[in-house]
Amino acid sequence: MIDENKMYVVVGVLLIILLGLFLYLITIDIKLRKIEKKYNRENKPKTRSTVVTGK
């Protein structure tokens, strides 16, 4: 009976750790998207409108 309780504690701790890692990855992803958008707005590539000929 005590072994069964230990198993539930281990599973619970692992779930908490995995949930924390998952939330951490989501927050990093959100922050990275904001940085990418800011970088892309500030550093838009300057393109020339050139006409490509078949020569």
C-alpha distance (Angstrom), angle and dihedral (degrees) to the residues before:
residue distance angle dihedral
M1 . . .
I2 3.79 . .
D3 3.83 90.3 .
E4 3.80 90.4 57.2
N5 3.81 91.2 53.5
K6 3.80 91.4 49.6
M7 3.79 89.8 53.4
Y8 3.81 91.4 53.9
V9 3.79 90.7 49.2
V10 3.81 91.7 51.4
V11 3.80 92.0 47.6
G12 3.80 90.7 47.6
V13 3.80 93.2 50.3
L14 3.82 91.5 47.8
L15 3.80 91.1 50.3
I16 3.80 91.1 50.6
I17 3.82 91.3 49.6
L18 3.82 92.8 47.7
L19 3.80 91.7 46.9
G20 3.80 90.4 51.0
L21 3.81 92.0 50.1
F22 3.80 90.9 48.0
L23 3.81 92.5 51.3
Y24 3.81 90.2 46.4
L25 3.81 91.0 53.6
I26 3.80 91.2 49.0
T27 3.81 92.1 52.6
I28 3.81 91.4 47.9
D29 3.81 89.6 50.3
I30 3.81 92.2 51.0
K31 3.81 92.4 48.7
L32 3.81 91.6 47.0
R33 3.81 91.6 51.6
K34 3.81 90.0 53.2
I35 3.81 91.3 50.1
E36 3.82 91.6 47.7
K37 3.81 92.2 50.4
K38 3.80 91.4 48.9
Y39 3.81 91.5 47.7
N40 3.81 92.7 48.0
R41 3.81 91.8 49.7
E42 3.81 93.2 50.0
N43 3.80 97.1 41.5
K44 3.75 105.9 40.8
P45 3.78 109.1 164.6
K46 3.76 112.5 -109.6
T47 3.77 105.0 -126.6
R48 3.74 126.5 -169.5
S49 3.75 119.3 -138.7
T50 3.77 98.0 -128.5
V51 3.75 125.2 167.5
V52 3.77 114.6 -130.1
T53 3.75 112.9 -142.3
G54 3.75 126.6 -160.3
K55 3.81 93.7 -120.4
